[in-house]
Amino acid sequence: MKYPKKYLCLSKAVFLLALTGLLSCKSKKETISEPVISLTSECPKDGNCSVKLNTHKAIELKTDEFGRLYYTLTDDNNKSVYQYSYNRKVKGNLQDAQYREEVIFEVSNQDNMSLANEALAQQKVLFGRFCYCKGQTGYYAVKQGKLSVAKNQKQTSVDLRFTITEVPQITQHISWLTE
C-alpha cells in the first residue's frame, strides 16, 4: 500500500522529534560533597600517607580460625570510620618489599571524644601492619595511647598518639582536620 507523500514526511518529523526528545533528557544527579581531609601530622619521607572517611559505617571485630583479629565494615547511620594508611615506597622491582601500616577506628557522628589507654581497645581502635614480616603482620588492638576527636559545625579535628607492644611500628602519631 502506498501512502501519500505528506504522511511520510509527517511520520519522519514525528520520529525525529521523539528521538530528539529522548536524547535530550537528563536525569538529575545528586551531588554529594566528599569531606576534605588535611593531614596535619608528618608522613614518613619514604612513603605516602592518606586518610579516608567511611560515613555511616561501623567496625565489626572478628577473629579467624587462628585467633587473629580482623574487621568488617557494617552500615550504621550513627557512626563513621576513619582509615589512615602509610605505604612505604618500593624501590625498583624488589619482591616482598612492600610495607604498609593502617590505623582504623570508629567515631560517633555527634560526639566529641577523648580516650586513653584501655578505653581505646573498647572504642575499636586498630593498628594494622602488613609486610613480609613472618609472624608480625595483621591487626592489633591499640591499648596504649590517647585519641581525641573534637567536632564543631565546620570541622573535625583528630589526634592519636599510640604505641603497640606486639610488633614494631613506624606510625606513632597521626592527626588531621576534616572539613
N, C-alpha and C positions, 0 to 999 in steps of 0.2 A: 504494500500500500504506500502510495506516495503522499507526503504531507506538503502543504503549501509552504513556500519559501519563508513566509513571515513567521510560521510556527517553529521552524528550525532555528531561525535567528533568535526568537524569544526563548526557546529552550536552552540555547547556548548561553544567552545572557543570564538566565536564572541559574544555570550551573556555575558559571564564573562568579556570580555574586555570592552564591552559597559557599563556594570554595574559598573565596577571599574572606568571607566572614569566619570560617573555621580556622583559617591560617592566622588571622589577626587576633584571635582570642588568647588571652594570657591568664594563667591562674595567679592569684596573689601569693607572693612569697612572704612568709612570716620571717621577719628579721629578728634573730636572737643574737644579742651582742655578747661576745665572749669577754670574760673579765681579763683585764690586763694585769699580768703578774710580773713584778720587777724584783729580781733577786738583789738583796742588799748585802748579803754576806759574800765573801770571796769564794770563787770557784778555783780549785787547784789548776795551776797553769798548764798542766799536762793533760787536761781533759775539758769536757763540755758539761755544763750543768743546766738543768731545766726543772721547771715546776709545772705541774698540771693540776687543775681543779676538776674533780668529777662531782658535779652538783646533783643533789637528790640521790646520793648513794651512801651506803654504809658498808663497813667491813664485817665480814663473817669469817671468824677464825676457824681453821680446821687443822687436823693433823693427818699425815699419811700413815701407811702401814708400818713405817719405820719410826714413827713418833716425831717426825719433822713438821714444823709449823709452816702453814701456808694460808692464803686467804682467797676469798672471792668477794666481789662487789655485788651488793643487793640493792634493790630500789628502796629508798626511804626519803620521803618528802621533807623530813625534819633535819637531815644531816647531809654533809658533803665530805668528800675525801680528797686530801691533798697528797700528791705523789711528787717527791723530789728525786731526781736522778743525777748521778755523777757517772759519766762514761769516760774512761781513760782513752786517749788517742793511741791507736796502734800504729807503730812504725813498720812500714814495709809489709811483707807477706808473712809475718810471724804467726805461726799456728799457735793456738791456745794462749794467746797474749791478751785476749780481751779481759777487761776488768770493769765491773760496774757495781756501784753502791746505790741503794734506794732507801728512802725513808718514806713511810706511808702512815697516815693517821687520819681519823675522822674527827669532825667538829660538828657541833650543833649549829644550825643555821641562824640562831638568835643569840646565843650566849657568848660572853667573854669567858676565858678560862685561864687559870694559872695552876699548873700541876707540877709536882716534884716527885722524883724517885718512884716508889711503888705505885703511886696513883697513875703514872704513865702506862704501866702494863694494864691496868684496869681500863684505861682510855683507848686501848688498842693502838699503841704507837709501836711500829715495827721497823727494824733495820734489816735490810737485805744486802748480802754480799754475794756476788756472782763472778766466778773466775775459775781458772784451772788450779784450784787450791784444795786438794783432797781433804775431805772431812771438815772444811771450813767455809762452806757455802750454804746459802739458804737464808731463811728469815729467822730473826731473833727478836723477842720482846724487849723493848727498851725499859729498863728498870732503874737506871741511874741517870739523872739529869733534870732539866727543867724546861717545860714548854709553856709559853704564854701566847694567847691569841686575844688580841684586842680589836673590837669592831666598833665602828661608828657608822654614820649614814653614808659616808663616801668611800671608806676603805677598810681593809682588814690588815692588821699587822701581825705577823707570825715570827716567833723567835724560839729556836730549840737548840739547847746545848745538852749533849749526852755522851755517855761512854758505854761501850759494850765490853763485857769481860770475856765473852766466849770466843771471839775472833778479833784479829787486827782490824782496824778501821782507819780510813783517811778522813772521812767526813765526821766532824765533831761539833760543828756549829753551822746552822743554817738560819737564814732569816730572809723575809720577803714582804712586799706590800702587794695587796690585791686591790685593784680599783675597779 
